[in-house]
């Protein structure tokens, strides 16, 4: 298993330097193709009974076209020397941006995206991170704006004995196989620590068969599992946390579970999330 095609989502109207550094590093590691993608919905032509003047609508569309052009130029400039195959896809979309990117993910092994400015998980003119994770059917590598060094060498797998965690562990095999240090962490209630240790023993043995030497950490829960995982990641200087995403809603706007949301909120650490 490897990653041979990356779908790299660029946010319009803002620099994407850190994201593209990490995408370039992954292209070189895996000899992967990179497909750049950007999208934005235009200003609605009306708000209820109030119609937007035609010149305002035209100006907005021209601005979107210019931002898409700038994003493509940034993408090609950053990755031309780092990937043998580059492709660019962009569109004005009247649907949700995350829905558009999710559909395009059929051609990729991994989605690389940043954290949208403003509301981190929902914005009408930006990609909703939670919605993308829940819809894409592909692992999503989330790169925060302050992540500048494309290391991805120290990996923490946040484990729960669930379908989502098993899927995340499988999806992250290419990354963990090339990492310098891999740890698997489970936080469990005090009465379930023996079970947690057995889970981790099985997981470490499975990873070893995939040529990954991992170390296990089992800790008793003290009520703030998200905070405990964050503290371990900080203490161990992790570059990326791997986790399954747990959704609380299947309404139009996806709501991620508390631990997942916390993992996505680090200003400097990447997160590889799968649902």
Phi and psi restraints in degrees (value plus and minus 20) as a CYANA .aco file:
   2 UNK   PHI    -171.6  -131.6
   2 UNK   PSI     155.1   195.1
   3 UNK   PHI    -128.4   -88.4
   3 UNK   PSI      90.3   130.3
   4 UNK   PHI    -125.3   -85.3
   4 UNK   PSI     -34.7     5.3
   5 UNK   PHI    -160.1  -120.1
   5 UNK   PSI     105.2   145.2
   6 UNK   PHI    -125.7   -85.7
   6 UNK   PSI     114.8   154.8
   7 UNK   PHI    -121.0   -81.0
   7 UNK   PSI      90.8   130.8
   8 UNK   PHI    -126.3   -86.3
   8 UNK   PSI      89.0   129.0
   9 UNK   PHI    -110.1   -70.1
   9 UNK   PSI     105.4   145.4
  10 UNK   PHI    -126.2   -86.2
  10 UNK   PSI     117.1   157.1
  11 UNK   PHI    -102.7   -62.7
  11 UNK   PSI     113.2   153.2
  12 UNK   PHI     -97.8   -57.8
  12 UNK   PSI     127.6   167.6
  13 UNK   PHI      59.4    99.4
  13 UNK   PSI     -16.0    24.0
  14 UNK   PHI    -161.7  -121.7
  14 UNK   PSI     134.3   174.3
  15 UNK   PHI     -88.7   -48.7
  15 UNK   PSI     128.4   168.4
  16 UNK   PHI    -144.8  -104.8
  16 UNK   PSI      13.2    53.2
  17 UNK   PHI     -81.5   -41.5
  17 UNK   PSI     -68.8   -28.8
  18 UNK   PHI     -82.6   -42.6
  18 UNK   PSI     -63.4   -23.4
  19 UNK   PHI     -78.3   -38.3
  19 UNK   PSI     -64.6   -24.6
  20 UNK   PHI     -92.8   -52.8
  20 UNK   PSI     -49.1    -9.1
  21 UNK   PHI     -81.3   -41.3
  21 UNK   PSI     -66.9   -26.9
  22 UNK   PHI     -89.2   -49.2
  22 UNK   PSI     -60.0   -20.0
  23 UNK   PHI     -80.7   -40.7
  23 UNK   PSI     -61.0   -21.0
  24 UNK   PHI     -85.0   -45.0
  24 UNK   PSI     -60.4   -20.4
  25 UNK   PHI     -81.3   -41.3
  25 UNK   PSI     -62.2   -22.2
  26 UNK   PHI     -87.2   -47.2
  26 UNK   PSI     -58.3   -18.3
  27 UNK   PHI     -78.8   -38.8
  27 UNK   PSI     -62.7   -22.7
  28 UNK   PHI     -90.5   -50.5
  28 UNK   PSI     -60.9   -20.9
  29 UNK   PHI     -81.7   -41.7
  29 UNK   PSI     -62.0   -22.0
  30 UNK   PHI    -127.8   -87.8
  30 UNK   PSI     -13.9    26.1
  31 UNK   PHI      29.9    69.9
  31 UNK   PSI      30.6    70.6
  32 UNK   PHI    -121.0   -81.0
  32 UNK   PSI     129.2   169.2
  33 UNK   PHI     -96.0   -56.0
  33 UNK   PSI     133.1   173.1
  34 UNK   PHI    -145.0  -105.0
  34 UNK   PSI     106.5   146.5
  35 UNK   PHI    -131.6   -91.6
  35 UNK   PSI      91.8   131.8
  36 UNK   PHI    -100.6   -60.6
  36 UNK   PSI     125.3   165.3
  37 UNK   PHI    -165.5  -125.5
  37 UNK   PSI     120.2   160.2
  38 UNK   PHI    -168.3  -128.3
  38 UNK   PSI     128.5   168.5
  39 UNK   PHI    -176.9  -136.9
  39 UNK   PSI     134.8   174.8
  40 UNK   PHI    -179.5  -139.5
  40 UNK   PSI     116.2   156.2
  41 UNK   PHI    -100.0   -60.0
  41 UNK   PSI     120.2   160.2
  42 UNK   PHI     -92.7   -52.7
  42 UNK   PSI     145.2   185.2
  43 UNK   PHI     -78.9   -38.9
  43 UNK   PSI     112.8   152.8
  44 UNK   PHI     -78.1   -38.1
  44 UNK   PSI     127.0   167.0
  45 UNK   PHI     -92.5   -52.5
  45 UNK   PSI     -37.4     2.6
  46 UNK   PHI    -172.5  -132.5
  46 UNK   PSI     133.1   173.1
  47 UNK   PHI    -141.5  -101.5
  47 UNK   PSI      76.7   116.7
  48 UNK   PHI      46.6    86.6
  48 UNK   PSI    -141.5  -101.5
  49 UNK   PHI    -112.2   -72.2
  49 UNK   PSI     -18.1    21.9
  50 UNK   PHI    -121.6   -81.6
  50 UNK   PSI     102.7   142.7
  51 UNK   PHI    -118.6   -78.6
  51 UNK   PSI     119.4   159.4
  52 UNK   PHI     -96.6   -56.6
  52 UNK   PSI     111.1   151.1
  53 UNK   PHI     -77.1   -37.1
  53 UNK   PSI     125.6   165.6
  54 UNK   PHI     -79.6   -39.6
  54 UNK   PSI     -56.7   -16.7
  55 UNK   PHI     -89.5   -49.5
  55 UNK   PSI     -52.3   -12.3
  56 UNK   PHI     -87.9   -47.9
  56 UNK   PSI     -62.1   -22.1
  57 UNK   PHI     -83.8   -43.8
  57 UNK   PSI     -62.8   -22.8
  58 UNK   PHI     -85.5   -45.5
  58 UNK   PSI     -60.1   -20.1
  59 UNK   PHI     -82.6   -42.6
  59 UNK   PSI     -60.0   -20.0
  60 UNK   PHI     -83.4   -43.4
  60 UNK   PSI     -62.8   -22.8
  61 UNK   PHI     -86.7   -46.7
  61 UNK   PSI     -57.3   -17.3
  62 UNK   PHI     -84.8   -44.8
  62 UNK   PSI     -58.6   -18.6
  63 UNK   PHI     -85.9   -45.9
  63 UNK   PSI     -61.3   -21.3
  64 UNK   PHI     -82.5   -42.5
  64 UNK   PSI     -63.6   -23.6
  65 UNK   PHI     -80.7   -40.7
  65 UNK   PSI     -61.3   -21.3
  66 UNK   PHI     -85.6   -45.6
  66 UNK   PSI     -61.1   -21.1
  67 UNK   PHI     -87.2   -47.2
  67 UNK   PSI     -57.2   -17.2
  68 UNK   PHI     -84.2   -44.2
  68 UNK   PSI     -62.4   -22.4
  69 UNK   PHI     -81.9   -41.9
  69 UNK   PSI     -60.9   -20.9
  70 UNK   PHI     -85.7   -45.7
  70 UNK   PSI     -60.0   -20.0
  71 UNK   PHI     -84.5   -44.5
  71 UNK   PSI     -61.8   -21.8
  72 UNK   PHI     -82.9   -42.9
  72 UNK   PSI     -62.4   -22.4
  73 UNK   PHI     -82.9   -42.9
  73 UNK   PSI     -60.7   -20.7
  74 UNK   PHI     -84.0   -44.0
  74 UNK   PSI     -62.6   -22.6
  75 UNK   PHI     -80.7   -40.7
  75 UNK   PSI     -69.6   -29.6
  76 UNK   PHI     -88.8   -48.8
  76 UNK   PSI     -58.8   -18.8
  77 UNK   PHI     -82.8   -42.8
  77 UNK   PSI     -60.0   -20.0
  78 UNK   PHI     -96.0   -56.0
  78 UNK   PSI     -51.3   -11.3
  79 UNK   PHI    -135.0   -95.0
  79 UNK   PSI     -26.2    13.8
  80 UNK   PHI     -76.4   -36.4
  80 UNK   PSI     -60.2   -20.2
  81 UNK   PHI    -105.8   -65.8
  81 UNK   PSI     -22.1    17.9
  82 UNK   PHI    -135.4   -95.4
  82 UNK   PSI     -30.7     9.3
  83 UNK   PHI    -159.9  -119.9
  83 UNK   PSI     116.3   156.3
  84 UNK   PHI     -94.3   -54.3
  84 UNK   PSI     -42.0    -2.0
  85 UNK   PHI    -147.8  -107.8
  85 UNK   PSI      97.9   137.9
  86 UNK   PHI    -142.6  -102.6
  86 UNK   PSI     123.3   163.3
  87 UNK   PHI    -162.5  -122.5
  87 UNK   PSI     131.9   171.9
  88 UNK   PHI    -148.8  -108.8
  88 UNK   PSI     113.9   153.9
  89 UNK   PHI    -152.5  -112.5
  89 UNK   PSI     115.6   155.6
  90 UNK   PHI    -175.3  -135.3
  90 UNK   PSI     134.4   174.4
  91 UNK   PHI    -182.9  -142.9
  91 UNK   PSI     131.2   171.2
  92 UNK   PHI    -103.8   -63.8
  92 UNK   PSI     106.5   146.5
  93 UNK   PHI    -141.6  -101.6
  93 UNK   PSI     118.6   158.6
  94 UNK   PHI    -113.9   -73.9
  94 UNK   PSI     -29.5    10.5
  95 UNK   PHI    -113.1   -73.1
  95 UNK   PSI    -196.9  -156.9
  96 UNK   PHI     -84.9   -44.9
  96 UNK   PSI     118.0   158.0
  97 UNK   PHI     -80.1   -40.1
  97 UNK   PSI     -61.9   -21.9
  98 UNK   PHI     -81.1   -41.1
  98 UNK   PSI     -56.0   -16.0
  99 UNK   PHI     -84.9   -44.9
  99 UNK   PSI     -61.8   -21.8
 100 UNK   PHI     -83.2   -43.2
 100 UNK   PSI     -67.8   -27.8
 101 UNK   PHI     -83.8   -43.8
 101 UNK   PSI     -59.3   -19.3
 102 UNK   PHI     -80.4   -40.4
 102 UNK   PSI     -60.8   -20.8
 103 UNK   PHI     -85.1   -45.1
 103 UNK   PSI     -58.9   -18.9
 104 UNK   PHI     -90.5   -50.5
 104 UNK   PSI     -37.5     2.5
 105 UNK   PHI     -86.6   -46.6
 105 UNK   PSI     -26.9    13.1
 106 UNK   PHI     -79.9   -39.9
 106 UNK   PSI     -42.9    -2.9
 107 UNK   PHI    -118.4   -78.4
 107 UNK   PSI     -13.0    27.0
 108 UNK   PHI    -151.1  -111.1
 108 UNK   PSI     139.4   179.4
 109 UNK   PHI    -113.1   -73.1
 109 UNK   PSI     -46.7    -6.7
 110 UNK   PHI    -167.9  -127.9
 110 UNK   PSI     117.7   157.7
 111 UNK   PHI    -121.4   -81.4
 111 UNK   PSI     110.1   150.1
 112 UNK   PHI    -133.5   -93.5
 112 UNK   PSI     102.5   142.5
 113 UNK   PHI    -166.0  -126.0
 113 UNK   PSI     146.9   186.9
 114 UNK   PHI    -122.1   -82.1
 114 UNK   PSI    -194.3  -154.3
 115 UNK   PHI    -116.0   -76.0
 115 UNK   PSI     103.2   143.2
 116 UNK   PHI     -81.5   -41.5
 116 UNK   PSI     121.2   161.2
 117 UNK   PHI     -92.9   -52.9
 117 UNK   PSI     143.7   183.7
 118 UNK   PHI      57.0    97.0
 118 UNK   PSI    -151.5  -111.5
 119 UNK   PHI     -87.7   -47.7
 119 UNK   PSI     102.6   142.6
 120 UNK   PHI     -87.1   -47.1
 120 UNK   PSI     -43.8    -3.8
 121 UNK   PHI    -140.0  -100.0
 121 UNK   PSI     -23.1    16.9
 122 UNK   PHI    -181.2  -141.2
 122 UNK   PSI     102.9   142.9
 123 UNK   PHI    -172.9  -132.9
 123 UNK   PSI     117.0   157.0
 124 UNK   PHI     -87.3   -47.3
 124 UNK   PSI     -43.5    -3.5
 125 UNK   PHI    -134.6   -94.6
 125 UNK   PSI      -5.7    34.3
 126 UNK   PHI    -156.2  -116.2
 126 UNK   PSI     148.9   188.9
 127 UNK   PHI     -95.8   -55.8
 127 UNK   PSI     106.7   146.7
 128 UNK   PHI    -100.3   -60.3
 128 UNK   PSI      89.5   129.5
 129 UNK   PHI     -79.0   -39.0
 129 UNK   PSI     -67.4   -27.4
 130 UNK   PHI     -80.6   -40.6
 130 UNK   PSI     -63.0   -23.0
 131 UNK   PHI     -83.3   -43.3
 131 UNK   PSI     -60.9   -20.9
 132 UNK   PHI     -82.1   -42.1
 132 UNK   PSI     -67.5   -27.5
 133 UNK   PHI     -78.6   -38.6
 133 UNK   PSI     -62.3   -22.3
 134 UNK   PHI     -96.0   -56.0
 134 UNK   PSI     -41.6    -1.6
 135 UNK   PHI    -122.9   -82.9
 135 UNK   PSI     -44.6    -4.6
 136 UNK   PHI     -90.0   -50.0
 136 UNK   PSI     -55.3   -15.3
 137 UNK   PHI      50.1    90.1
 137 UNK   PSI      -3.6    36.4
 138 UNK   PHI    -155.8  -115.8
 138 UNK   PSI     132.8   172.8
 139 UNK   PHI     -84.7   -44.7
 139 UNK   PSI     126.2   166.2
 140 UNK   PHI    -139.7   -99.7
 140 UNK   PSI     100.7   140.7
 141 UNK   PHI    -115.1   -75.1
 141 UNK   PSI      93.1   133.1
 142 UNK   PHI    -116.3   -76.3
 142 UNK   PSI     102.5   142.5
 143 UNK   PHI    -131.2   -91.2
 143 UNK   PSI      91.9   131.9
 144 UNK   PHI     -90.2   -50.2
 144 UNK   PSI     138.0   178.0
 145 UNK   PHI     -80.8   -40.8
 145 UNK   PSI     -48.1    -8.1
 146 UNK   PHI    -112.4   -72.4
 146 UNK   PSI     -17.4    22.6
 147 UNK   PHI    -102.1   -62.1
 147 UNK   PSI      85.4   125.4
 148 UNK   PHI    -126.6   -86.6
 148 UNK   PSI     -53.5   -13.5
 149 UNK   PHI    -109.3   -69.3
 149 UNK   PSI      96.9   136.9
 150 UNK   PHI    -100.8   -60.8
 150 UNK   PSI      43.3    83.3
 151 UNK   PHI    -102.0   -62.0
 151 UNK   PSI     -86.9   -46.9
 152 UNK   PHI      33.2    73.2
 152 UNK   PSI      18.1    58.1
 153 UNK   PHI    -119.5   -79.5
 153 UNK   PSI     -46.3    -6.3
 154 UNK   PHI    -133.3   -93.3
 154 UNK   PSI      92.8   132.8
 155 UNK   PHI    -136.6   -96.6
 155 UNK   PSI     113.0   153.0
 156 UNK   PHI    -135.4   -95.4
 156 UNK   PSI     103.6   143.6
 157 UNK   PHI    -117.7   -77.7
 157 UNK   PSI      92.9   132.9
 158 UNK   PHI    -102.9   -62.9
 158 UNK   PSI      91.7   131.7
 159 UNK   PHI    -124.2   -84.2
 159 UNK   PSI     116.3   156.3
 160 UNK   PHI    -156.9  -116.9
 160 UNK   PSI     126.7   166.7
 161 UNK   PHI    -100.6   -60.6
 161 UNK   PSI      51.3    91.3
 162 UNK   PHI    -154.4  -114.4
 162 UNK   PSI     145.2   185.2
 163 UNK   PHI     -77.9   -37.9
 163 UNK   PSI     -65.0   -25.0
 164 UNK   PHI     -82.5   -42.5
 164 UNK   PSI     -61.8   -21.8
 165 UNK   PHI     -87.9   -47.9
 165 UNK   PSI     -59.0   -19.0
 166 UNK   PHI     -83.4   -43.4
 166 UNK   PSI     -61.2   -21.2
 167 UNK   PHI     -84.3   -44.3
 167 UNK   PSI     -62.3   -22.3
 168 UNK   PHI     -83.2   -43.2
 168 UNK   PSI     -63.1   -23.1
 169 UNK   PHI     -81.0   -41.0
 169 UNK   PSI     -63.1   -23.1
 170 UNK   PHI     -85.8   -45.8
 170 UNK   PSI     -64.5   -24.5
 171 UNK   PHI     -84.7   -44.7
 171 UNK   PSI     -47.9    -7.9
 172 UNK   PHI    -110.0   -70.0
 172 UNK   PSI     -18.7    21.3
 173 UNK   PHI     -73.4   -33.4
 173 UNK   PSI     -64.7   -24.7
 174 UNK   PHI     -78.9   -38.9
 174 UNK   PSI     -60.5   -20.5
 175 UNK   PHI     -88.3   -48.3
 175 UNK   PSI     -66.4   -26.4
 176 UNK   PHI     -87.0   -47.0
 176 UNK   PSI     -52.3   -12.3
 177 UNK   PHI     -84.8   -44.8
 177 UNK   PSI     -48.2    -8.2
 178 UNK   PHI    -121.7   -81.7
 178 UNK   PSI     -18.4    21.6
 179 UNK   PHI     -99.6   -59.6
 179 UNK   PSI     133.6   173.6
 180 UNK   PHI    -100.5   -60.5
 180 UNK   PSI     -46.7    -6.7
 181 UNK   PHI    -168.8  -128.8
 181 UNK   PSI     108.6   148.6
 182 UNK   PHI    -148.0  -108.0
 182 UNK   PSI     109.5   149.5
 183 UNK   PHI    -147.2  -107.2
 183 UNK   PSI     124.3   164.3
 184 UNK   PHI    -135.6   -95.6
 184 UNK   PSI     111.7   151.7
 185 UNK   PHI    -147.0  -107.0
 185 UNK   PSI     110.2   150.2
 186 UNK   PHI    -147.3  -107.3
 186 UNK   PSI     113.1   153.1
 187 UNK   PHI    -130.0   -90.0
 187 UNK   PSI     105.0   145.0
 188 UNK   PHI    -155.6  -115.6
 188 UNK   PSI     140.3   180.3
 189 UNK   PHI     -81.7   -41.7
 189 UNK   PSI     133.5   173.5
 190 UNK   PHI     -75.1   -35.1
 190 UNK   PSI     -56.9   -16.9
 191 UNK   PHI     -97.6   -57.6
 191 UNK   PSI     -24.3    15.7
 192 UNK   PHI    -136.3   -96.3
 192 UNK   PSI      -3.5    36.5
 193 UNK   PHI     -86.1   -46.1
 193 UNK   PSI     -56.9   -16.9
 194 UNK   PHI     -82.6   -42.6
 194 UNK   PSI     -61.9   -21.9
 195 UNK   PHI     -82.2   -42.2
 195 UNK   PSI     -62.6   -22.6
 196 UNK   PHI     -80.6   -40.6
 196 UNK   PSI     -62.3   -22.3
 197 UNK   PHI     -84.8   -44.8
 197 UNK   PSI     -58.4   -18.4
 198 UNK   PHI     -84.8   -44.8
 198 UNK   PSI     -61.9   -21.9
 199 UNK   PHI     -76.0   -36.0
 199 UNK   PSI     -67.1   -27.1
 200 UNK   PHI     -89.7   -49.7
 200 UNK   PSI     -55.3   -15.3
 201 UNK   PHI     -80.5   -40.5
 201 UNK   PSI     -64.5   -24.5
 202 UNK   PHI     -82.0   -42.0
 202 UNK   PSI     -62.9   -22.9
 203 UNK   PHI     -85.9   -45.9
 203 UNK   PSI     -64.2   -24.2
 204 UNK   PHI     -82.9   -42.9
 204 UNK   PSI     -60.3   -20.3
 205 UNK   PHI     -84.4   -44.4
 205 UNK   PSI     -60.9   -20.9
 206 UNK   PHI     -83.0   -43.0
 206 UNK   PSI     -64.8   -24.8
 207 UNK   PHI     -83.1   -43.1
 207 UNK   PSI     -57.5   -17.5
 208 UNK   PHI     -82.0   -42.0
 208 UNK   PSI     -54.8   -14.8
 209 UNK   PHI     -87.2   -47.2
 209 UNK   PSI     -38.2     1.8
 210 UNK   PHI    -119.6   -79.6
 210 UNK   PSI       0.6    40.6
 211 UNK   PHI      45.2    85.2
 211 UNK   PSI      13.3    53.3
 212 UNK   PHI    -139.9   -99.9
 212 UNK   PSI      98.7   138.7
 213 UNK   PHI    -112.4   -72.4
 213 UNK   PSI      89.1   129.1
 214 UNK   PHI    -136.2   -96.2
 214 UNK   PSI     133.1   173.1
 215 UNK   PHI    -132.4   -92.4
 215 UNK   PSI     129.7   169.7
 216 UNK   PHI    -128.6   -88.6
 216 UNK   PSI     122.2   162.2
 217 UNK   PHI    -153.5  -113.5
 217 UNK   PSI      97.7   137.7
 218 UNK   PHI    -135.3   -95.3
 218 UNK   PSI     107.9   147.9
 219 UNK   PHI    -150.9  -110.9
 219 UNK   PSI     124.5   164.5
 220 UNK   PHI     -94.4   -54.4
 220 UNK   PSI     123.4   163.4
 221 UNK   PHI     -93.5   -53.5
 221 UNK   PSI     119.5   159.5
 222 UNK   PHI    -138.2   -98.2
 222 UNK   PSI      -3.9    36.1
 223 UNK   PHI      86.9   126.9
 223 UNK   PSI     -43.7    -3.7
 224 UNK   PHI    -141.1  -101.1
 224 UNK   PSI      58.0    98.0
 225 UNK   PHI     -84.5   -44.5
 225 UNK   PSI     -58.1   -18.1
 226 UNK   PHI     -82.8   -42.8
 226 UNK   PSI     -64.3   -24.3
 227 UNK   PHI     -84.1   -44.1
 227 UNK   PSI     -57.8   -17.8
 228 UNK   PHI     -84.8   -44.8
 228 UNK   PSI     -63.4   -23.4
 229 UNK   PHI     -83.0   -43.0
 229 UNK   PSI     -61.2   -21.2
 230 UNK   PHI     -82.4   -42.4
 230 UNK   PSI     -61.6   -21.6
 231 UNK   PHI     -84.4   -44.4
 231 UNK   PSI     -60.7   -20.7
 232 UNK   PHI     -84.1   -44.1
 232 UNK   PSI     -64.2   -24.2
 233 UNK   PHI     -81.0   -41.0
 233 UNK   PSI     -59.7   -19.7
 234 UNK   PHI     -86.5   -46.5
 234 UNK   PSI     -65.8   -25.8
 235 UNK   PHI     -82.5   -42.5
 235 UNK   PSI     -58.4   -18.4
 236 UNK   PHI    -110.7   -70.7
 236 UNK   PSI     -15.9    24.1
 237 UNK   PHI      34.9    74.9
 237 UNK   PSI      25.3    65.3
 238 UNK   PHI     -88.8   -48.8
 238 UNK   PSI     120.0   160.0
 239 UNK   PHI    -107.2   -67.2
 239 UNK   PSI     -50.5   -10.5
 240 UNK   PHI    -170.2  -130.2
 240 UNK   PSI     119.9   159.9
 241 UNK   PHI    -128.8   -88.8
 241 UNK   PSI     111.4   151.4
 242 UNK   PHI    -124.0   -84.0
 242 UNK   PSI     112.2   152.2
 243 UNK   PHI    -176.7  -136.7
 243 UNK   PSI     137.1   177.1
 244 UNK   PHI    -106.0   -66.0
 244 UNK   PSI     127.3   167.3
 245 UNK   PHI    -114.7   -74.7
 245 UNK   PSI     116.0   156.0
 246 UNK   PHI    -138.1   -98.1
 246 UNK   PSI      94.5   134.5
 247 UNK   PHI    -114.8   -74.8
 247 UNK   PSI     121.2   161.2
 248 UNK   PHI    -119.4   -79.4
 248 UNK   PSI     -27.9    12.1
 249 UNK   PHI    -167.2  -127.2
 249 UNK   PSI     126.4   166.4
 250 UNK   PHI    -138.2   -98.2
 250 UNK   PSI      13.0    53.0
 251 UNK   PHI    -100.5   -60.5
 251 UNK   PSI    -196.1  -156.1
 252 UNK   PHI     -77.7   -37.7
 252 UNK   PSI     -65.2   -25.2
 253 UNK   PHI    -117.6   -77.6
 253 UNK   PSI      99.0   139.0
 254 UNK   PHI     -93.4   -53.4
 254 UNK   PSI     119.9   159.9
 255 UNK   PHI    -135.8   -95.8
 255 UNK   PSI     100.3   140.3
 256 UNK   PHI    -105.9   -65.9
 256 UNK   PSI     129.6   169.6
 257 UNK   PHI     -82.5   -42.5
 257 UNK   PSI     141.5   181.5
 258 UNK   PHI     -80.5   -40.5
 258 UNK   PSI     -63.2   -23.2
 259 UNK   PHI     -84.5   -44.5
 259 UNK   PSI     -63.8   -23.8
 260 UNK   PHI     -81.1   -41.1
 260 UNK   PSI     -65.8   -25.8
 261 UNK   PHI     -81.0   -41.0
 261 UNK   PSI     -59.1   -19.1
 262 UNK   PHI     -85.5   -45.5
 262 UNK   PSI     -61.0   -21.0
 263 UNK   PHI     -82.7   -42.7
 263 UNK   PSI     -50.1   -10.1
 264 UNK   PHI    -102.1   -62.1
 264 UNK   PSI     -27.8    12.2
 265 UNK   PHI    -115.7   -75.7
 265 UNK   PSI     -20.0    20.0
 266 UNK   PHI     -84.2   -44.2
 266 UNK   PSI     113.6   153.6
 267 UNK   PHI     -96.2   -56.2
 267 UNK   PSI     -34.4     5.6
 268 UNK   PHI    -148.4  -108.4
 268 UNK   PSI     -39.3     0.7
 269 UNK   PHI    -121.2   -81.2
 269 UNK   PSI     115.3   155.3
 270 UNK   PHI     -96.3   -56.3
 270 UNK   PSI     138.5   178.5
 271 UNK   PHI    -155.7  -115.7
 271 UNK   PSI     112.1   152.1
 272 UNK   PHI    -125.7   -85.7
 272 UNK   PSI      92.3   132.3
 273 UNK   PHI    -141.2  -101.2
 273 UNK   PSI     117.2   157.2
 274 UNK   PHI    -153.0  -113.0
 274 UNK   PSI     123.0   163.0
